Amino acid sequence: MKRNIIYKTALTADDDGTGKISGYASTYNNPDLSGDVMLPGCYDAVLQKIEKSGVMPVMFFSHDHWSVPCGRWDSIKSDDTGLYVTGRVNTDLESGKEIYSALKFGSMSGLSVGFSFSPDGAEDNDAGGFDFKTIDDLMEISICAMPCNQNARIDSVKSFDIESIKDYKSAEKYLRDVGYFSREQAKKFISGLKAVFTAERDALRTKAAEKEIIDLIHSFTKR
């Protein structure tokens, strides 16, 4: 059986056009307008499949499976709140530009999950929907304009102006926010740059000192 459940949280976007977004695609113990409830742990099995296969759910707009995906999901994890995802809208597409612009403007921020489940993976509840215990497959996570569950929205549409890089600390933040570096990876990268810059600076100082000595020798020989 297939099912689409729409939630809303809040997405994040970058003004530099990177298209990076993040938010809760699904929240636990929170009925949507259809009465459906995702129970904690319901995504555990499918997350193991994703980790093993390396294949992420597809990013569509409003479950339009006939369209070109509007971006890609880069990471997905389950925490106490729900299913948290980060991804990037493809701003090279005209449709991606429009979607990302709407996200940054704040006129749209909903997320919706499209998944399949077996009959024993869900139970009827008193709200007229299902309580989902186990999800078999998570095919896609869509950005949408009209969420059904009020707690699943894109919480971050990140923007980062490259002109704001003024020091090593802001450069590290750029790598983490835009390049998806981990804190440790960003620190190692910046540390490597520092070593290169130091070596180049010392080399320039050595060359400058050598030039001063040569100029001084030349001044003596010209007398």
Helices and strands as residue ranges (DSSP letters): E 2-12, E 20-27, E 37-38, H 44-53, E 58-61, E 71-78, E 82-89, H 94-105, E 110-116, G 119-121, E 122-124, E 130-132, E 137-144, E 149-157, G 162-164, H 168-177, H 183-221
